[in-house]
Amino acid sequence: MCGIIGYSGQRKPLPILLDGLSRLEYRGYDSAGIAIIDGESLTIEKKEGKLQVLKDHLVDKEINGNIGIGHTRWATHGVPSDENAHPHYDNNQDFAIIHNGIIENYAEMKEVLLNENYEFKSETDTEVVAVELSRQWTGNLLETVCNVAKGLEGTYALVVITIKDPETIVAGRMMSPLVLGVGEDEVFLASDSAAILEHTNKMIFLENGDFVEIKNGQYQLFDIDMNEITREVQLIDWEVSEAEKSGHDHFMYKEILEQSEVIERTITGRLELGSEQIPIDLEHAKKFEKIWIVACGTAYHAGLFGKDLFEKVLGIPVSVELASEFRYREPIVGKNDLGIVISQSGETMDTIAATELLKDNGSHVLALVNVVGSSLARMADSVLYLHVGPEIGVASTKAYLGMLVGQLLLAKHWDEFNKLETSFDEISELPFLIKKALECEPQIKEISKSINDKKDIYFIGRGLDYALAAEGALKLKEISYLHAEALAAGELKHGTLALIEKGTPVVVTASQHHLLDKTTSNVQEVKARGAYVIAIGDNSSKKLQDISDNYVTLPEASEMLSTIISIIPLQFIAYHVANLNGESIDQPRNLAKSVTVE
């Protein structure tokens, strides 16, 4: 949440900052701002609203200088407004600061400063830090920032500039992501490597407690006590084009279409027993007594899919936990347990906290993440990267599919007795099956015209299809703002059936061939109450096809693979309903891509 960009070098900062913010706007779009130093002049410009409002405001402005910082905001403290937008500054406008995170003790700090007659113009926690920097100024920016940081409680990625030291940027992080990009005599800062990838593919992922001093396009790393440290420079193999729309109207649409290509990368090198890209082999997996799958939102729904797979192949209990609740209920975690933590960004705050609990209790932690060098990747004992490339749309599509396939690969490598009834050769056909499934789009566009004006939509399924139903409902809610609810199909008659009336849309996924008769019976129950039924399956159920108002036929595949490709029509339903309703698909209200606060 919130996007940070910074630059030091020989080029003019403003175009670099605005371009970087464009690539970071998925992290927050309540307001945006920049601060640039030119000699002894500090220019701060910030505006409520999406980034385009700031761009329009700056269109005729010439702002020179060689260092600058920028920010796009997802509001926590204070409503979206010009005053609450970042960068924030001190009473004399000597310091400018941008921040991602939450300072939990800001109210106590503010009370002290108010008693000393300092003034505040915003409702934010960040402004308190800006004023405190002025109060504690030592004559050295790095020293001042580190001193102030020692008194902060909570989470932060901070980037600070000041006209008192006009050639210097100082940044530091604690639990909020911050990436250093290393170029030729220039240095970049960002919340996400995708924001600066067009300038350099050499990245340093700062760790908790790291601070960096940047001068004249060079950098030096320190800990909070100002001891010099070193961090590995990593090469990012993503293409710049992967973080662009490439002619499409929305990132989400582009990312749906990319899924065949990116899943090819996810499975490459992982389809033979003994592959070094599978971090835990069968012999190791058989020693675990329990598996905890911990995640949030879309990643949690992916975990519901994994639960069935891992219990089937290993014969041990698997618990799928919401990361935001996990550490507060004192779970009984053992040293012989495996914790599987799932996150696209690898920076999800609740999942990071849950990972710490798992590690504190001696569990082996395996991270399924997409971003190389992310916090979860560094914390985990083992890592399985999704390799789906940068995902910009707030509503996850290709990363979710990567999470399903990543877990399938793990389970297949642990599948000693072929309980999954799916071979590596069949898994190798997934990219082709996904490409064929994408051909359902014209039919989905027509179906969407029948449901985009409905207020309530229900998604049902049995077994693994329920996990898909949960994700399908979430996708629709996220970007269309329609009420959508997912249920295990057999649960309809235990309450929700009371809400079904003539014309109520019910979407059913029917990939579980062994449950088709039961699922069909549940569909007959909603049809008897007048529901408008949209079913998704293959040609194996003539009965379900006959009673559905619309039937989306997917390519023939084994049951496990059929389940995976069934998500594609659900993604298209969410996209086309939202598009028909004119919603902001890539930037849904109140949401941000990477949830780095609790």
N, C-alpha and C positions, 0 to 999 in steps of 0.2 A: 504494500500500500504506500502511496506517494512515490513519485519518481524524482530521482536526483541526477543531475548532470553537472560536470565541472570541466574546465579546460585551462591549461597553461601551455603557452607556446608562442610561436611567431605569427600565427594567423589571428584574424579578428574573431573574437569569441562568439558574437551574437548569432551568426548563421549556424555555427556548430551547436550552440545551446538550443536554439529553436528546433533544429533537425533532431537532436537527441531527445528533446521533450516530445516531439511527434511520435517517436518510437517508444516512448515511456508512458504515453497518455493512458494506456490500458491500466496503469497502476493507480490512476486517480484523475478526475477531470472536473473537480469542483472549482478550481482556480489554478492559475499558473503565474510564474514570475521569474525574472532574471535580475542578477546584480553583476555589474562589470566595473573594474577599476582601470582608470586611465590616469597614470601618475598619481596626483593627489585628489582626483575626482572619483567619487563613488556614485554610480548611477543605479538606481533601483526602480524597476517597473514591474507592476503586478496587477492582475485583473481577475475578478470573479468570472466564472464561466469556463467553458472549454478553451483549449489552447488557442483556437482561432481568434477569440476575442483579444487575447494578448498580441497575436500576430498582426491583427488589423490595427491595433493601437500603435504598434512599432513600425508600421510599413514605411513611413516617411522619416523615421528617426535614424540619424547617423551616430552610432555609439562605438567609439574606438577603445582600444586597450588590448592587453595581452592575457589577462586572466578574467574568468567569469564563472558564475554558478547559475544554475536554473533549477526549477522545481515545478512539478505538477502535483496537485494536492487531492487527497482523499480525506475528507474532514473527520477529525475526531474531536478536538477541543475547539468549539466555536463553529458557528454556522458558516457556510460558504459566503465570503464577502471579500471586498478589496482589502479591508483591514486585516482579516485573518489569513489572507494569502501569504505565501512565502515568496521571497526572503523576508525575514524579520530583521530589525535593527535596534540598536540601543538608543538612548535618549538623544545622543549627539549625532547619530547616523554615521558613526565611525566604523562600526562593525556590521556585517551582513551575514546571516546564517540561514541555511536550509536544513531541514530535519525530517527524517522518516522514523516513526516510532512514537512512544508515549513516555513522557517524563512523569513518573508517578508522584514525586514529591514537589511538583512545581508550585502547588498552592502554598506550602510552607516557605519555599524560597521567595515567592511573590510577596508574602506577608512581611518578611524581613526587609525586602527592597522597598516596599511601600512605606514602612516605618522610617526608612532612610531618605524618603522623599523622591524616590525614583517614580517615573510615570509609565503607564502602559496604554497602548492604543488598541490592542487586540484582546481576544478572549483565549488566546492559545497558550500552550505550555512552552512553545518554542521561543516566544518573545522573552520569556523569563530568562532563558539561557543567554540570549543576546545581551540583555541588560547586565547579567551576571558577568559576562566576559568583559564588559566595560569596567565594571566594579573591581574586578580582580586583575586588571591589566598590569603585566610585569615588564613590558617592553619587549617581550618575546612571544610571538603568536603561538608557537607550539607549546611552550611552557604554560601559557595562560589557558589554552584549550584543555590541556591535560589536567591542570589544577581544577578547573571548573567541572570537568568530567568526573573527577573523583567524588564530587558531591552529588552526582545525579543518580537517582534511583529509577529503574525502568529500562526501556529499550531505546536505542538510538543509532542512526547513521547521521553524523553531523558533518557539515562542510562549512568552513568559516573563512571569510576574507575581511581585511580591514585596511583602511587608508593609512593607518599607522605603520603598516608593513606592506606596501602596495605591490610587491612582487611575489607574495606568498599566499598559498592556499594550505590550510590544515584541515584534515578530515580524520574521523575516527568512527569506529562502530562497536556496538554492543547489541547483539541479537538481531539487528536489522541489516540487510544485505548491502554491501558496498564493494564495487569492483574497480580496480585500478587498471587502466589501459595504457600500455607503454608504446609510444611511437618514437619517431626520429626527432629528438629535441622537442618533444611535446608529450604531455601527459593528460590523460582523460580520467574522469571519475564518473561512475554511473551506478544506478541500482541494479542494472541488468546489462550483461555484456552485449546483448543485441542492439542497445542504444548507441554503441560506439564501434561496432564491428566493421563499419565501412571505413574507419580510420586506422584500425589496427586489430590484429587477431591475437596479440600478445596480452594476456590478462593475468593480473594478480588478484586472487579472491581474498580480501582481508578477513582476518579471523577476529573473534571477540577480543576486545581489548587492544586491537591494533590501531595505530595512528600513523598518518603519513604527512610529511612536510614536503610541499611541492614548490620549487622555485625555478623559474626560467626554463620550464620544460624538463626538469629533472626531479627526482624524488628520492626520499629516504624514509625508511620505515622505522617505527619506534613502538615500544610498549607504553603503557600509561605513565610509567615512571621515567620515561624519556631514555630508556636504554635502547640502543640500536638493535634491530632484528632483521632477519631476512625471510622472504617468502618465495616460493617457487613461481616462476613465470610459466603459465600454461598457454598452449596454443589451442585456439578454438577453431574447430573444423566446420562450423556452420557457414553457409553462404549468405551474403548480404541479402540476396533475393528472397531468402526464406523469411525474412522479417519485413517484406514488402507485400503489397496487395496484388502486384503483378497484373493489373488491369481489372481485377474483380472489385465489386462494390464494397465488399466486407472481408475482413480477415477471416471471420468464422466460415464463410462460404469457401474461401480458398483453402482453408485448413481441412474442411470436410473432403474436398476433392483431392487433397494431397495424401489421403490415408493409405492408398495402395502403395504409393512410392515410399512413404516413411516406414510402413510396416515391413517392407523389404529390408530396410536398414536394421530394424529391431531384431529380425530373425537371422540376419546374416552372421555366419560363424558360430551359430548356437544350435545347430540342428544335428549335431553328432554327439553321442555319449563321450564324456571326457573333455568336452570343450572347455578351454581355459576361461571363456567368457561367462560361464555359469559359476558363480562365486561359491556355491555350496554343493558338494557332490552328494550322491545318494548315501554313502556310508556315514557321512557327517549328519545328514538330514535325519537318518534313522535313530540318532541318539537323542533327538529332542523329545521332550515329554509333552510339550504343549506349544502351540503357536498363537501369538497375539498379532493380529493385523490391526494397525492403528493408523487412522487417516481422517481427513475432513472432506465434506462435500462430495464432489465427483470421485475423489480418490477413495473415499469410504465406500461408495457404491461399487467401485472396482474391487475393493476388498471383499465385499459380499460374494462376488464371483469366485475369488480365490479361495474362500473358506471351503466351498464344496470340493474343489479340486484337491486341496491339500489333505483334507480329512479322508478323501477317497484313496489317495495314493500312499499316505503314510499311516493311516489308521490311528491318528492321535487327535485329540480335541483342538479345535481352532476357534478362537473368539475374535470377532470383529468389533473394534471399539472406536467410538468417536473420540478423537484426540482431545477435544475441548473438555470432555468429561473424565477421561481416563485417569489422570493423576489426582483427581479430587475424590475418587471413590475408594482409594487405597486397595488397588487390585492385588491379588495374591500371585505375585510374579516370582518364578524360581530361576535358579542359576542354570538349569537344564532346559530352559525355554528358549524359543526363537521369537524375536520381535521383528515383524516385517512392517516397516514404516513406508508409506507411499505418499509422494508429493511431486507434482510436476516441477515446481520451482526449487524444491529442496530448502525453502526458506519459511515454510508455514510455521508460525510461532507456536501454535498449540501442538503440532506434531513434533517440533523440536523439544518442547517441554516433556512430552510423553517419551521421547527417545532417551532423555536424561534419566527418567524414572526406570526405564527398562535396563539401562546400563548400570545404574546404581544398584539394581537388584541382581546383577551378574548375568543377565540374559545376553545372548548373542544377537546383535542387531543387524538386519539386512535392510538396506535402503533401496527402494525402487524410485529413482528420480530421473529427471530429464536434463537438468542443468549440471554440467561438469563443474566440479569444484565448489558446489553449493554447501551450505552448512550441514545439511543432513548427510551428504556424501562424505564429508570430512569426519563427522561424528560416528558414522556407522562402522561396524567391524567388517562388513562386506557391502558391495554396491553392485546393483544391476542397473545400468543406464538404459533409458528407453530409446534414445537415439532418434527421436521424432523431429528434431529441429526446434527452433523457437516457435512458441505458440503465443500469439498476440491477442486473439479474441478472448474476452473475459470468460465466455462460456466454453469450457474445454471440450474438444472433440478428438483431435488426433492424439493428444496426450492420454485421454481416457482409453482409447483403443490400444495405445501402447501399453498401458497398465494391465489391461486384460491379457494381451499377448505375452507380456513379460511374465505374468504369473503362470500362464499356460506353459511357457518354456521351462520355468522352474519345476512345475508339477510333472511335466513329461520326463525330465531328467531324473526325477525321483520315482517314476512310475515303473517299479520293478516288474509288475505282473500285468501291464497294459490294461489297467482298470479304466483308463480314460477312453479306451477304444479309439484312439487317434494316433496315427503314426507321424514320425518326423516328415516323411514324404508328403503326407496330407497337409501338415502345417506349412510346408514349403509352398503350397498352393494358395495360401491366404491372400497374398497380394492380388492374384488373379480373381479370387472370389470377391474380394472387396471391390475391385474394378467392375465386376459384373453387378454387384449389389448397388453401385452408384447409378446404374441405369434406371433405377426406380424413380429418379427425381421427377420426370414429367408427370407421373401418376400422383406423386406426393403433392406437387404444386396444385393439381386439381382438387385433391382431397382437402388441402388446406383452405380452399375457398369455401368449403362446407362447414368449417369449424372455427374460423378466425374470429367470428363474432359471438362465440359462446362464452359464457362466464365460468363454467366448470367443466373440466375434462379429467377423466379417470384413466389410469394406465394399470393394466393387470397382467399377471403372468404367474406361472408356477415354477418352482425350483429356480434354476439359473435365470429364467425369464423374469422372475420378480426383481432380481438385481438390475436387469435392464429396464424394467418398468420404473424403478426408482430414479434411474438416471434420465430416462425419457421425460418424466414429470419435472425433474429439476431443470432440464434444458428449457422446457417450455416456460416455466415460471421465471427463469432468469432473464429471458430476453423479450417475452411477450407480455409479462405481467398478468397473465391469466391464471386463475386458480387451477392448479393441477395436483392430483393426488395419486400416489401409487399404492397398490395393495397386492398382497398375495391373493390370487384369484379366489381361493377357497374361503377367504375372509370376508368377501362381499356380503354374505348373508348374516354376518355377525355385526351388522350396523350400517355400513355404507350403502347397502342396497336401498335403504330408505331415501337416499338422495337421487336415485336414478328415476328420471321421468322421460316423457316423450322428447326425443331429440337430443338427449344428453350424450355427448361423444364418449365412447369407451374404446381405448386403444389396447389391443391385446397382442402380445408377442407369444408365438407358439413354436419355438425352436426345439422344445423338449419332446422328442417324438414319443417317449414312453409315457408322457403325461397328456398327450393330445386328447384322449377321451375325456379326462377330468376337466381339462381346460375348456373343451367344447361345451360341456355341461354348464360351466359357469357362464359362458357366453350366452347360452340359451336363457339363463336366469335374467340377464340384463336385457336381452331382446324381448322377453316377455313383458318387461316394464317400459318398452318403447325406446331403448337406447339405440343410438346410431353407432354401429360397430365397425371399427377399422382394425382388421387383423393382418398380422405379418407372419408369414411362414413359407414353407416350400410346398411342393405338390403332394405331400404325403397325407394331407387331411382334406379330402373332398367334402366331408361333413361340415367342417369349420368354414371352408370356403363358401359353401352353399348358404349358410345362415348369416354371413357377414354382409354389410352394406358395401364395403370396399375390402378387397383382399390384395395385399401386396406380396407378390410371389418372388422369393429369393432363390438364388441358384442352389442346386442340390449340393449338400455337404454333410460330413459327419455331424452328429448332434452338437459336439463341442464347438466346432467351427461355425455351424449354423447360428449358434447363440451369439458368437462374437460379431458376425456380420449383420445380425438383426438390429444392432444399434444404429446403423446408417439411416434407415427410414425414420427412426425417431429423431435423429439429428436434423434431417431434412424437414420433418414436420415442424419442429421448433423454429427453424430458420425461416421457412416460408410463411408460417403464421405471423411471426413477428414482422417480416418484410411487408406482408399485405397490410398490416396495421401501422406501418410507417414508424416502427420503433427504432431506437438507436442500438443496433444489434451488437456492435463491438464494444459499446460503452453503456451497458445497462445501468439504470439509475441505482444509486446507493451501493454499487458493487465495485470491487477492484480485483485485479487478476491475482496478485500475490498477497495473501493475508498475513502480514508480518506483525500484527498486534493481536492481543487476546480479545 
